[in-house]
Amino acid sequence: MYFTTDQQTLNDLSIFGKSGSNSIFSLFNQTETRGGADRLSDMFRYPLADHEAINERSIIIAYCADHRITLPFKKGLFDIIDQYLENTDERSRLSERESTVSGKLKELIATDPHVKRVEDGIMAVRQFFADLEHFVTDLFSVAAAEEQGRTFLMARSESFRSLLQDEDFANFRREKSGKSLPYRSIALYDSLLRFKKRDLIRTCLAVIYEFDAYISVAKVARQHNFCHPYAMPVAQGEVILEDVYHPYVKDAIRNSLRIDPQSNIIFLTGANMAGKSTLMKSLGIAMYLAHMGFPVPAKNMSFSVREGIYTSINLPDNLGQGMSHFYAEVLRIKKVSRELGQNKNLFIIIDELFRGTNVKDAYEATVALTSAFASKPNCMFMMSTHIMEAGDTLRGICSNINFVYLPTKMDGNQPVYTYRLEQGITADRHGMIIVRNEGILDILNKKNVKDKV
């Protein structure tokens, strides 16, 4: 079973974001190696859809966070190793059978640039071996053997043991770091590392990069006090979130939500600026991170695994193609409907359905589509609207909808937003109050008077 999503969803939730902008990936990326950053990116691009795999990754990350696991390797070491191992052209292999005269000449004259690069790569690998031995010792001495996280890490670390126990490396490991090597040794070790045992070294590097990604995520979880979610099989059909919030909103108000088969649709109402979009993004981010096995900005979370997430929050129009915002909404709902038609267990978030058309059409479309969504009990939905009449109608025809709203309190003529969920359908309408408070009509009236003069 694979987890599916699309670029619109990634954009809506700012999973990667634009260059220089806040993104969920940048929040978690405290990796120390390029390979670790690449592995982290892969985890973001390919969430998991198996509850056991999700829980295993979550346990590893929690273990790294609890025991403050760190990488002992020097920065820049892996760049040298990667560059060294990349060149597998046989023509670059150093000859092990140099004549005595040639060998002496190489020791007397300046070192050949290629030989020097090879030697630098060899010594970087030698340093990696030394640091790896310390890492393995420290990694498995921090806690009792029965801890699940330790067990999972040990299983991933078998390649380390194979590398460190391989007899072919015995002489190589005895070489002192920083000591210059004679040409013949360089040639022998180059053949061993870059050609004979390259795949084994690469395998170990890949595991180190995976650990780098885990440790980076664990740091963020510890810094922000994120929770480690628990994944349940698809069939249970539940999501339980306690005190979820958006990780980039300062002093964010936290909300709790529950979705189950008896109320698999959350129907959210609220006035403009009440916080609907932010709440929906918070839920979407939490669900996306949870399917990666990553910590979530919440106090607690358990969830039934979904096969994909699709959102419709920040849809752009495309005037160059003659596409209005309303038509962009129609095409987006068509895309989501096709995914729903494949009988997948999906999580769908739709913000302000059909805001690009008139109120009458938006009302009718909201009622019709929400009713159709209600016939998909294997999926979960969160929808928002400021057309409260649609909620009143749906309340009478659908029994599996949970109606919630974000209230607005009035302090004189000033709306005050609580950002805290309540049960029911709101009747708040404060658009004209905001217009008047900004003095727009006064500005226009003053201009009209001036024009007459």
Order of alpha helices (4+ residues) and beta strands (2+ residues): alpha-alpha-alpha-alpha-alpha-alpha-alpha-alpha-alpha-alpha-alpha-alpha-beta-beta-beta-beta-alpha-beta-beta-alpha-beta-alpha-beta-alpha-beta-beta-beta-beta-alpha-alpha
